[in-house]
């Protein structure tokens, strides 16, 4: 389902190769300059009912945010660049599994059990799911850490622009609310 730009992903997948080249140039120009269009920072928020839950209770709905297709593509490129930088710079501890390709909590559980078995010990694992973890990140602290890691300034500027001054409209059926500024 497309976001506010109404561009379905299939249109890009089935489009001519020149379109992909133009989008890549557009995203690279944005990321290299540190400029993010305000239109790319708008979204629709829809509420999807949780399965087998009473639909009259608001807590039984999951918010889903639909962003603009082109901004999602640029976001993916930025995330890949950031991950590559972090991996190549050995900034992330090898034992960290979260937000890493080809790593999961199961890897962590196996690592802990293997360490215990090697030492003739027993192992216990507690898994925690931090509710709304992304929404509660201290953004100024995150930005400080990115500077401390010596990330390219344009990348950090792009991330700051991406995180700040975002807006959404709540979409119910075909009806849209007024713009809502997302505050963090």
C-alpha positions in Angstrom: 0.0 0.0 0.0 1.6 3.3 -1.0 2.2 6.3 1.3 1.3 9.9 0.6 3.1 10.0 -2.7 0.7 7.3 -4.0 3.6 5.6 -5.8 3.2 1.8 -5.5 6.5 -0.2 -5.2 5.4 -2.4 -8.2 5.5 0.7 -10.4 9.2 1.1 -9.6 10.0 -2.6 -10.0 8.2 -2.8 -13.3 9.4 0.6 -14.5 12.2 1.2 -17.1 15.8 0.9 -15.9 16.4 4.6 -16.5 13.9 5.3 -13.7 16.0 3.3 -11.2 19.1 5.2 -12.4 17.3 8.6 -11.9 16.1 7.5 -8.4 19.6 6.4 -7.4 21.0 9.7 -8.5 18.3 11.6 -6.6 18.8 9.6 -3.4 22.6 9.9 -3.7 22.4 13.7 -4.2 20.1 13.9 -1.2 22.4 11.8 1.0 25.6 13.4 -0.2 24.2 17.0 0.4 22.5 16.1 3.7 19.2 17.6 2.4 15.9 15.7 2.8 12.8 17.0 1.2 10.0 17.9 3.6 7.6 15.9 1.4 9.7 12.8 2.0 9.2 13.2 5.8 5.4 13.0 5.6 3.5 9.7 6.2 0.1 8.2 6.7 -0.6 6.3 9.9 -3.3 3.6 9.8 -4.5 1.4 12.6 -4.8 -2.3 11.8 -6.8 -4.5 14.2 -4.8 -7.2 16.0 -6.0 -10.7 15.2 -8.7 -12.2 17.5 -9.0 -9.0 19.6 -12.0 -7.0 20.5 -12.3 -4.2 17.9 -14.0 -1.6 20.1 -10.9 -1.2 22.3 -8.2 1.1 21.0 -5.3 -0.9 22.5 -6.3 -3.8 20.2 -5.0 -1.8 17.1 -1.5 -1.7 15.8 -0.3 1.6 14.2 1.2 1.2 10.8 3.0 4.1 9.2 3.2 4.3 5.4 6.0 6.6 4.2 6.6 7.9 0.7 8.0 5.3 -1.6 11.0 7.3 -2.8 12.0 8.3 0.8 11.7 4.6 1.8 14.2 3.8 -1.0 16.6 6.6 0.2 16.2 5.4 3.8 17.2 1.9 2.7 20.3 3.2 0.9 21.2 5.3 4.0 20.7 2.3 6.3 23.0 0.2 4.1 25.7 2.9 4.0 25.5 3.3 7.8 25.6 -0.5 8.4 28.6 -0.8 6.0 30.4 2.0 7.8 29.7 0.5 11.3 30.8 -3.0 10.2 33.9 -1.9 8.3 35.0 0.3 11.2 34.4 -2.5 13.7 32.3 -0.2 15.9 29.7 -2.8 16.7 30.7 -5.6 19.0 30.9 -9.0 17.3 28.5 -10.5 19.8 25.7 -8.0 19.1 22.9 -9.5 17.2 20.3 -6.7 17.0 20.0 -4.7 13.8 22.7 -6.8 12.1 22.5 -8.8 9.0 22.6 -12.6 9.4 22.4 -12.3 13.2 19.5 -13.0 15.6 18.6 -13.5 19.2 18.9 -17.2 18.6 22.5 -16.7 17.8 22.9 -15.0 21.2 21.1 -17.8 23.0 23.3 -20.4 21.3 26.5 -18.4 22.1 25.6 -18.2 25.8 24.7 -21.9 26.0 27.9 -22.9 24.2 30.0 -20.7 26.6 28.3 -22.3 29.6 28.7 -25.9 28.2 32.4 -25.2 27.5 32.9 -24.3 31.1 30.7 -27.0 32.5 28.1 -24.5 33.7 24.3 -24.1 33.3 22.8 -21.3 31.3 19.7 -19.2 31.7 18.5 -16.6 29.2 16.0 -13.8 29.7 14.6 -12.2 26.5 13.2 -8.7 26.7 11.1 -7.0 24.1 11.4 -3.2 24.6 8.1 -1.7 23.7 8.4 1.2 21.3 12.2 1.1 21.5 12.7 3.3 18.4 10.2 5.8 19.7 12.0 6.2 23.0 15.6 6.7 21.6 17.2 9.9 23.0 17.9 11.5 19.6 20.4 14.1 20.8 22.4 11.3 22.5 22.2 9.2 19.4 23.5 12.1 17.3 26.3 12.8 19.8 27.4 9.1 19.5 27.3 9.3 15.7 29.7 12.3 15.8 31.9 10.4 18.3 32.1 7.5 15.8 33.5 9.8 13.1 30.6 9.2 10.7 30.8 11.5 7.7 29.1 14.9 8.5 26.8 14.7 5.6 25.5 11.3 6.8 24.8 12.7 10.2 23.2 15.8 8.8 21.0 13.6 6.7 20.0 11.5 9.7 19.2 14.7 11.7 17.0 16.0 8.9 15.4 12.6 8.5 14.5 12.4 12.2 13.3 16.0 12.7 10.1 17.8 11.6 8.3 14.7 10.5 4.5 14.8 10.0 1.8 12.2 9.6 -1.9 12.1 8.8 -4.1 9.5 10.3 -5.9 7.6 7.6 -9.2 5.8 8.3 -10.7 4.3 5.1 -10.3 7.1 2.6 -10.5 9.9 5.2 -7.4 11.8 6.3 -6.8 13.9 9.4 -5.0 17.2 9.4 -1.2 17.1 9.6 0.2 16.0 12.9 3.8 16.9 13.8 5.6 13.9 15.3 7.4 15.0 18.4 10.1 13.0 20.0 
